[in-house]
Amino acid sequence: MDLIVLAGDVTTFGTVKEVAEILKALSSSGVQLVYVPGNCDPPELLRNDVGLEKVVNVHGRTVSIGGIRVGGIGGGLAGGPRSWIDLTEEEIREVIDSLGKVDLLVSHTPPHGSGADYLGGRHVGSVAVREYCLKAELIAVSCGHIHEARSVSKLGRTLVVNAGPAKGGNAALLEITGNEAKAELVRLF
């Protein structure tokens, strides 16, 4: 099963129309695409989808694709530079708790204490996302937000992947087989 995953910041303070255009181009391959809005995406995306076939906004919901349960949490962790979608730890916890058990979490904000949240000599990720990863024993988390923390790391048994900003040609190949995952950071251009 192939799946395209976007962990937010589809645009940099762009419009819903711009997000839809980018997602349409990416989904033109016919491969299923899931995404969450990032802190720099339009807040309307927390409540709405863009209406494209084979494109699903998984913020606050789960979908089953090829036997893998995928759930998501968009937005950035409040406390950094002000942006369009800032959530507190409590708001993040409320959304991810509503997901139930998932295999793959798409979270714009990385889990605290992982390689994906290291910025300026300290960890700046979400404690709520970290706790969920450890408690739910996820197979993998695809995250973003910290553009400088492009990495593949482990948090307990959960593989944590921050592909880095796509606008720089960054991507990751994530392979899930059974309850195991492996990932490779790649450059598209």
Secondary structure as the mmCIF struct_conf table of DSSP 4:
data_model
#
loop_
_struct_conf.conf_type_id
_struct_conf.id
_struct_conf.beg_label_comp_id
_struct_conf.beg_label_asym_id
_struct_conf.beg_label_seq_id
_struct_conf.end_label_comp_id
_struct_conf.end_label_asym_id
_struct_conf.end_label_seq_id
STRN STRN1 ILE A 4 LEU A 6
BEND BEND1 GLY A 8 GLY A 8
BEND BEND2 VAL A 10 PHE A 13
HELX_RH_AL_P HELX_RH_AL_P1 VAL A 16 SER A 27
TURN_TY1_P TURN_TY1_P1 SER A 28 SER A 29
BEND BEND3 GLY A 30 GLY A 30
STRN STRN2 LEU A 33 TYR A 35
TURN_TY1_P TURN_TY1_P2 ASN A 39 CYS A 40
BEND BEND4 ASP A 41 ASP A 41
HELX_RH_3T_P HELX_RH_3T_P1 PRO A 43 LEU A 46
TURN_TY1_P TURN_TY1_P3 ARG A 47 ARG A 47
TURN_TY1_P TURN_TY1_P4 GLU A 53 LYS A 54
STRN STRN3 VAL A 55 ASN A 57
STRN STRN4 HIS A 59 HIS A 59
TURN_TY1_P TURN_TY1_P5 GLY A 60 GLY A 60
STRN STRN5 THR A 62 ILE A 65
TURN_TY1_P TURN_TY1_P6 GLY A 66 GLY A 67
STRN STRN6 ILE A 68 ILE A 73
BEND BEND5 GLY A 75 GLY A 75
STRN STRN7 GLY A 76 LEU A 77
TURN_TY1_P TURN_TY1_P7 ALA A 78 GLY A 79
BEND BEND6 GLY A 80 PRO A 81
BEND BEND7 TRP A 84 TRP A 84
STRN STRN8 ASP A 86 LEU A 87
HELX_RH_AL_P HELX_RH_AL_P2 GLU A 89 LEU A 99
BEND BEND8 LYS A 101 LYS A 101
BEND BEND9 ASP A 103 ASP A 103
STRN STRN9 LEU A 104 SER A 107
BEND BEND10 HIS A 108 THR A 109
HELX_LH_PP_P HELX_LH_PP_P1 PRO A 110 PRO A 110
STRN STRN10 PRO A 111 PRO A 111
TURN_TY1_P TURN_TY1_P8 HIS A 112 GLY A 113
BEND BEND11 SER A 114 SER A 114
HELX_RH_3T_P HELX_RH_3T_P2 GLY A 115 ASP A 117
STRN STRN11 TYR A 118 LEU A 119
TURN_TY1_P TURN_TY1_P9 GLY A 120 GLY A 121
STRN STRN12 ARG A 122 HIS A 123
BEND BEND12 GLY A 125 GLY A 125
STRN STRN13 SER A 126 SER A 126
HELX_RH_AL_P HELX_RH_AL_P3 VAL A 127 ALA A 136
TURN_TY1_P TURN_TY1_P10 GLU A 137 GLU A 137
BEND BEND13 ILE A 139 ILE A 139
STRN STRN14 ALA A 140 CYS A 143
BEND BEND14 HIS A 145 HIS A 145
TURN_TY1_P TURN_TY1_P11 HIS A 147 GLU A 148
STRN STRN15 SER A 151 LEU A 155
TURN_TY1_P TURN_TY1_P12 GLY A 156 ARG A 157
STRN STRN16 THR A 158 ASN A 162
HELX_RH_3T_P HELX_RH_3T_P3 ALA A 166 GLY A 168
TURN_TY1_P TURN_TY1_P13 GLY A 169 GLY A 169
STRN STRN17 ASN A 170 THR A 177
TURN_TY1_P TURN_TY1_P14 GLY A 178 ASN A 179
STRN STRN18 GLU A 180 ARG A 187
#
